[in-house]
């Protein structure tokens, strides 16, 4: 049952996630989507900032969605082009991580630079700082790493995962 007596007087809550849509699998992705939809149903100003990538197992260099504004299940969504990257270097380092190997600081820097990210998304975050609350999820992608570095009101949403991450 929806409680229409709730009144939000705060800024727009903006979820920042690498990929977004009902066809995108993943636990953090589902949690983000459902939370944004429920907030929108309750009249809370909410928006999603995401990339044009289609998901973890897709080619991030090939847009799955057009850049620009959209509405998905009642939630405003702004998609930003993915920054060009060296997929070969990233994949090589990701395989090492998944096999349990530790990365050097130099390799970690390459990994973070080459993971899914968007310079245009980061610019939008910087332009909107002070006017929004940003929630970055999941924590382990470039959209969270680079986006959360902008000076703004921000929350990084933890996500339970069985995926290996850099140590």
N, C-alpha and C positions, 0 to 999 in steps of 0.2 A: 504494500500500500504506500502510495506516495504522500509524503507530508508536505503540503503546500504552505504550511505556516512557517517553514524555515526561511530565513532571510539572510543572505550573504551580503555583507557590505564591504568586502575586501576586493583586492585587485583580481584580474583574470588569472586563473590557474592554468598554467601552460605546461603540458607534458612534452618532454623532449625525448624522442625515441628513434632509433635508427630506421625502423620500417613500421608501417601502420596500415591496418585494414583487416576486415573479417577473414580474409583468405590468408593472412600471415600467421603461421603457427608460432607457438612458444608460450610458456607460462607467464613471463614478465609482459609479453605483448598482450596476452589475454587480460591480465590484471590491469594494465594501463587502459586498454580499450573499455573494459567494463566500468572502471572507476570514472573515466571521462564521460561515458554515456549516462551513468547514474547521476553525476554532478549536473550535467546538462538538463536531465529530466527534472531536477530540483531547482532549476533556475539559476544555478551558479555559473557565472561566466567562465567558460573553459575553452581551451583551444589546444590543438596538438601541432607541434612543430616536428617535422620528420623529413626524411630524405626521399628521393625518388626510387630508392632500392626496394626490391621486392621481398627480401627476407634473408636470413642467415645463409641458406643454401643456394642463393641465386648469384648471378654475376653482378656485383655491385657497380661495375662500370657501365652496365647496360640498364638504362632506366626501365623500371617496371610500371611506373606511374609518371604522368606529366608533372612538371614543376608548376607550382601555382596553388591557388586556393581551391578547396573542395569542401564538401560536407559529407561525412560518413556517419550514418545512423544518428543524425542530429548533432554531431560534433563538428565544429569548424576545424579543418585540417589545412595546414600550409606545408606544402612539399618543396624541398630545396634540392637542387642538383648536387649529386655526390662529387666530391673533389676527386680529380684524377689520382690514380695511385699505381704503385708497382705491385700488382697481384702476385707475381712470382716470388718476390722477396717476402711478402706477407705470408703466403701459403707455406713457404719453406720454414719460416719461424713458427707459424701456427702448428705445423706437424711436430716440430721439436717440443713445443709446449704440451701438446696432446700426448706425446710419448713420455712425459714426465721430466724432460730435461729442463734445466735452468738456463735462462738467457743472461748474457752479459748486459751491463747497463747500455752499451752501444746498441746491442740487438734489441733491447726493450724499447729504445728510442725509435728504432726503425719500425718495430711492430706497431707502436702507438701512432706513428706518422702514417702508416700504410693501411690501418684499419678503417672501416667505413666512417666517413666524416664529410662535412660540408662547410666550406668557408662562408657561403651565403647564409646558411643557418646560423653560424656563429655571429655573423654581422647583425642578423635580425635579433638575436638574443641581446647583443650589446646595445642596439638601438632601443630596445624595449625595457632595458633594465630600469628598475625603479617603478615601473608601471605594472609589473606582473610578478607572480610567484612562479618560479620555474621548478619543475620536478623532473629530474633526469633519471631515466630508467632504460634498460638495465645498466648497471654501473660499468660494465666491462667493455663498452664500445666507445669509439671516438666521439660520437655525439655527446656522450656524458663527459668524457675526459676533457675534450676541448671546450665544450659548451659551459661546463661548470667553472672553467678558468676565468670566464667573464665576470666582472664585478656586478653581481645582481643578487636579489633574494633568491636563494636556491636550496633545493633539497635533493639529495641523491637517494633514490629509492633502492634499497637492497633487494636482491632477488635470489632465491635459492636456486642453485644450479649444480648440475653434475659435470658441467663443462670445465675443462682445465683452463686455468688462467695464469698469466705470468706471475712468478713469485719473486 
